[in-house]
């Protein structure tokens, strides 16, 4: 009996802690970034890489325009999971790939970071871990914003990479 209690107690504590953490995370995510009610969390990965910007001219205006993300994805244990790149696309090490379209965004709580997003998946490739995903949240962003200056006539076409990190939560139908 004592062995059973020693085994069950830590598992129960882990389940309760996980439930509390999930509730807190959901409470912190703005309503407009919530996935559809008929979806559940499939997986969460952490991205570390760059947002790549290009200096573009539009009439007399010069602006840094997002070209693409370029990031490595890591699972909850810090092990390589895949990559995030132009599209925007996410590809798992098993070859499954999704491409999405942002449908909502809110400013990051960190004013120096790119916005949080809700992304609807528009295409799937492969039959791996990402094949069931339908929605993605980008949360907990750090960095990645375009430079405030440096894009002018002398720098048109120049690329700049801005380091960033974020958490990507993939959701699938229940």
Secondary structure, DSSP 8 states (H G I E B T S, - for coil): -HHHHHHHHHHHHHHHHHHHHHHHHHHHS-GGG---TTEEEEEEEEEEEEEEEEEEEETTEEEEEEEEEEEEEE-TTS-EEEEEETTTEEEETTS-EEEEEEEEEE--SSTTB--EEEEEEEEEESSSTTTTEEEEEEEEEEEB---SS--SGGGTT-EEEEEEEEEEEEEEE-
